[in-house]
């Protein structure tokens, strides 16, 4: 798509020389930085002052080795703290301009430049020979997600603060250029076997735009040889084309909204950099695929912080709402701009001690916040109505439907998933569905714990959150679903009209032959109207008489099973959901699941609950209907 539209010769004619590439004002452009609103400046400086005289965390060999020894990713946290601290200090020096932060910035630059490797221990499989050694080989720089991110962070630091750092010592920025060149630009230019590039036959995923957004920034900001700068940019565009070639035409992200941030979101970073570096000559925003990839995030927004979170996603993903707004503005999509505005709790994000620091996005977010405050005034901005929600959504390639009772947050919300069990960041979850009421979760998708060696290793499906038994799915004869692309939904049907929406699919193909399952036709429907409800209809055929059939339901509140045929799920402010089932067919029980993982606790608190409905009928076939309605707590 990119290289088809823009040849190397055309790129050479439109790519701005490095001296003319000015995507943001440097720290010496004081009028631009002084125009940043005081409220935003104060919030950043408050965070940055905590890093004055900062004691940079040590990264020990034993920390790096811990991943190979125990699967621990503690090293990653210390690694990210260093980068977030440096990024925050850089922004604060630009905002204040008094030199208070420069020594600590120089310290941070040298701390990063003296690391043996910028590649994380968990990604050493990218090394040609060092994966089994436990430590990184300094003679073989590896470009993973965070090596590329580090390169970009340092490149932006040099761009913004070159003259000021030179007054400390010209060696600071010279060191940046040496290390970014050696660790990022040379291996990127000379190797084609990093799988995420897509050059060696491996289908790329979010790693491709994520890495490229950072490699591209380093190239555009640091490379002074214009011929090499064009060659590297063209190579990046060629690799991005391989990513675009495998994206679904409907824009569906099978990795979920958490990864949309670094999939379509990082692709947008790449497109913005190319747009800015060519004065708008490289522009793909008219392409339908680029529009659809962006619009996905609005389609899976439930309300507020909650999103449809199938796969390795969090129900409350950390999203860059300024990016969502900017993307929406580029493609002229009001649902994205409204979502972006509603999500911008502050004028722009500030370092909060725990997230990956994308300095390019922070700079763009600061500029956007200043623009909004100047052009519209904070009083008007803060009174923005919540985004308008579409009643129905259907992503046919990843087989995800969404439906609302109303076109606002009130009432019932339903999302259902088909697909297969070999997706990127897969969970065994064919037929999974979630139900929210008034924007509050009731029947949930748990999400994923903090990553460890098991997460992407042979023990992935030993982790409880990956198993279908901890989704809103059945277990048949003691068997859960099986991982692999061959295990998929069959005969998927989606329908929607003004009265409701429904999805029907056969789950039998997601289970191993030992389950003895010939057909499991699941139909999940949202019925609109004065007495709206969600209806689950199931028809099953077994190879023989099953020994056990259990329906699992995951919920975040303690269920009340005191009345036969009804499960009450309590919510906030008197809300409740009722599951109405045939007590002659099912016996219901519930178990509490104590949550120790910090990532899950941040979303759900310290406990979740699994309801298990066991089928009492012993027959080669069975069918039933379960209805889910809103109701008041205690009724």
NORVENPE-V912052 format. One record per run of one state. SS is the DSSP state (@ for helix, = for strand, . for the rest). FROM is the first residue (numbers start at 1). LEN is the number of residues. If there is no record, write none. Layout:
ss: (SS | SS)
from: (FROM | FROM)
len: (LEN | LEN)
This chain:
ss: (. | @ | . | @ | . | @ | . | @ | . | @ | . | @ | . | @ | . | @ | . | @ | . | @ | . | @ | . | @ | . | @ | . | @ | . | @ | . | @ | . | @ | . | @ | . | = | . | = | . | @ | . | @ | . | @ | . | @ | . | = | . | = | . | = | . | = | . | = | . | = | . | @ | . | @ | . | @ | . | @ | . | = | . | = | . | = | . | = | . | = | . | = | . | @ | = | . | @ | . | = | . | = | . | = | . | = | . | = | . | = | . | = | . | @ | . | = | . | = | .)
from: (1 | 2 | 6 | 8 | 15 | 18 | 21 | 30 | 35 | 38 | 52 | 61 | 71 | 74 | 97 | 102 | 114 | 121 | 127 | 131 | 134 | 145 | 169 | 171 | 191 | 195 | 198 | 206 | 223 | 226 | 246 | 256 | 261 | 264 | 278 | 288 | 300 | 301 | 304 | 306 | 308 | 321 | 332 | 334 | 344 | 359 | 377 | 378 | 383 | 392 | 396 | 400 | 405 | 412 | 418 | 420 | 422 | 433 | 438 | 440 | 444 | 453 | 457 | 460 | 463 | 464 | 467 | 468 | 471 | 474 | 477 | 479 | 480 | 481 | 482 | 484 | 489 | 490 | 498 | 500 | 507 | 508 | 511 | 512 | 513 | 516 | 517 | 528 | 533 | 543 | 549 | 556 | 559 | 564 | 566 | 571 | 575 | 581 | 586 | 595 | 598 | 605 | 607 | 616 | 621 | 633)
len: (1 | 4 | 2 | 7 | 3 | 3 | 9 | 5 | 3 | 14 | 9 | 10 | 3 | 23 | 5 | 12 | 7 | 6 | 4 | 3 | 11 | 24 | 2 | 20 | 4 | 3 | 8 | 17 | 3 | 20 | 10 | 5 | 3 | 14 | 10 | 12 | 1 | 3 | 2 | 2 | 13 | 11 | 2 | 10 | 15 | 18 | 1 | 5 | 9 | 4 | 4 | 5 | 7 | 6 | 2 | 2 | 11 | 5 | 2 | 4 | 9 | 4 | 3 | 3 | 1 | 3 | 1 | 3 | 3 | 3 | 2 | 1 | 1 | 1 | 2 | 5 | 1 | 8 | 2 | 7 | 1 | 3 | 1 | 1 | 3 | 1 | 11 | 5 | 10 | 6 | 7 | 3 | 5 | 2 | 5 | 4 | 6 | 5 | 9 | 3 | 7 | 2 | 9 | 5 | 12 | 3)
